[in-house]
Amino acid sequence: MRFNSIIVLGIVLATGIAGCITQHKNIAAQDTPTFRPQARPEAMVETRPSFEESREEASGEMTLKKAVALALRHNPELKSFSWAVRAREAGTLQSSLRPNPEFGINIENVAGSGAFSGADQAETTIALSQVIELDAKRKARTQVATMQQDLSAWDQEIKRMEVLTRVSKAFTAVLSAQEGLNLIEDLLDIGRQVVETVSARVKAGKASPVEEIKVKVALASTQIKVERAKRALKISRKNLAATWGDAKARFERVLGQLASVSELPSQDKLLRGLAQNPELARWAVEISSRQAVIAVEKSKAIPNLTLSGGLRSLSGPDDNVFVVGLSFPLSLMNRNQGGILEARYELAEVEEKRRAAEIRMNTALADAYNTLATAHDALTALQLKVLPGAQGTFDAVNAGYRLGKFSLIDVLDAQRTISDAKVQHLEALTDYHLAIADLERLIGGSISPEPIGADLDITNELKGGMQ
C-alpha cells in the first residue's frame, strides 16, 4: 500500500514538473526578443503586402522609385532572408535557455526471490537532478548566437543592396532599350527621306535606278534593326519585372534621364567610401563570432556539475530519508582539445577570407571606375566633337545630293557615320550608368548628383538599412 502511494506521489510530481516546463515554454514564446535586422522595416515579411495588392502599382508608367518599392516588398530572395533572420532570432533564444531538470524514480529490492519476491521490501527513491553549467557556458553560447544573428542581418543587408543595384541596372537597361528603339526608328525615318530623295532624282532622270535599289536595301537593313531593338526592349522589360518577382512586365514604359552625366569622381574618394560596404563591414562581426566560438570551445573543457536530491522510502523501519548527490565527469582524456583547435583554425580561415574580400572589392572598384572613366571620356568626345560633326556632315551631304554636288555613296557614308555615332553615344551612356550603379553599391554612397531616376536617389535606398 505504501509502495502504491509513493508511485502516485511520483506521478503527481512528474505531472507538476511537466506543467511548469510547459508554462515556461509559453512564457518564453511570449518573451521572444523583438530584434530586427539592420534592414529597414519594409524588408520584413509581415509588412509586405501580397503582389496581387500591387498589380496596379506595377502597371502604367514605371519610375525608378516605384521599381525599387516593388522589389523591396516582393523580391523572393529578400523574403527568404527575412525568414533566415527570424530563424537566427529563435536560435539566440534557444541558446539563452538553461538545461532542463530531470525527474527520476528508482525502485530497489523488488520482484526478487524469497522475502524480496513482492514489493513489500521495495525501497523507492524519487529524485530531481539539475545540470549546472560552469565557466559561463550559457553566456558564451548566447554571445555566439547573437553574433550569428547579427551576421544574418548583415547578409540580408548585402542581399538588399544587391537587389537594389539589380533594379537600378535593369531599369537602365529598359531605358537604354527604349532610347535605342527610338534612335533606330529615327534612323528609319532618315532612311525613308533618303529613299524619297533618290526616287525623286531617279524619276527626274538625274540618278540611276541602281542608286534607288541601294538605298532601299539600306532601308530594309534598318527595319531589321528596328525589330531587333523591339525584341531587346521586350527582354529588358521582363528582366526588370523579374526583380519584384513578376513574370510579366505590366508597365507601359519607364521614365528616366539617361542623358544625365556628372563630373568624374575621384578614385581616392571612392576608395575611402569602400569601408561603408556591408560586404566588408560584416567581416568584423564574423571574426568576433569566431573568437566567441573559441571561448565556447574552451568552456567545454570545464565539466558541468550535476546536483541531485530526493526522497527515499526505506523498507525495513518504514521510514523516509533524503538523498543528495553530486557528480561530474573527469576531464582526463577529453578536454575538447580538437574542438578548440578547430575553432582557432576557423578563425584563421575567416581572417584570410576578409583579406581576400578586401582585395576583391578593391579590384571590383577599380574595374567599375575604369568602365566609368572610359564611358565618361567617350561621352565627352561624342558630345563635343563626333555627334555635331556627324550631324553637320550628313545635313550638308544630304542637301548637296539634291543639288547633284555629292554622290549616293557620300550620302550613305554620311548616314552610316551619324548612325554609328548615335549608337556609340547611347552605348556610352548605358555603360556610364551601369558603372555608376556598381560603384554606388560598392561604396554605399552617392556618386551622381543627378540620378537616372529623377524621382529617387538610389543611394538613400542603399543606405536605408545601414543604421
Secondary structure, DSSP 4 states (H G I P E B T S, - for coil): -HHHHHHHHHHHHHHHHHHHHHHHHHHHHHT------SS-GGGSGGGPPPGGGGTTTTSEEE-HHHHHHHHHHH-HHHHHHHHHHHHHHHHHHHHTPPPPPEEEEEEES-S-SGGGSSSTT-EEEEEEEEEE--TTHHHHHHHHHHHHHHHHHHHHHHHHHHHHHHHHHHHHHHHHHHHHHHHHHHHHHHHHHHHHHHHHHHHTTSS-HHHHHHHHHHHHHHHHHHHHHHHHHHHHHHHHHHTTT-SS--EEEE---TT---PPPPHHHHHHHGGG-HHHHHHHHHHHHHHHHHHHHHHTTSPPEEEEEEEEE-SSS--EEEEEEEE----SS-SSHHHHHHHHHHHHHHHHHHHHHHHHHHHHHHHHHHHHHHHHHHHHHIIIIIHHHHHHHHHHHHHHHHTTSS-HHHHHHHHHHHHHHHHHHHHHHHHHHHHHHHHHHHHTS---SS-SSTT--HHHHHHTT--
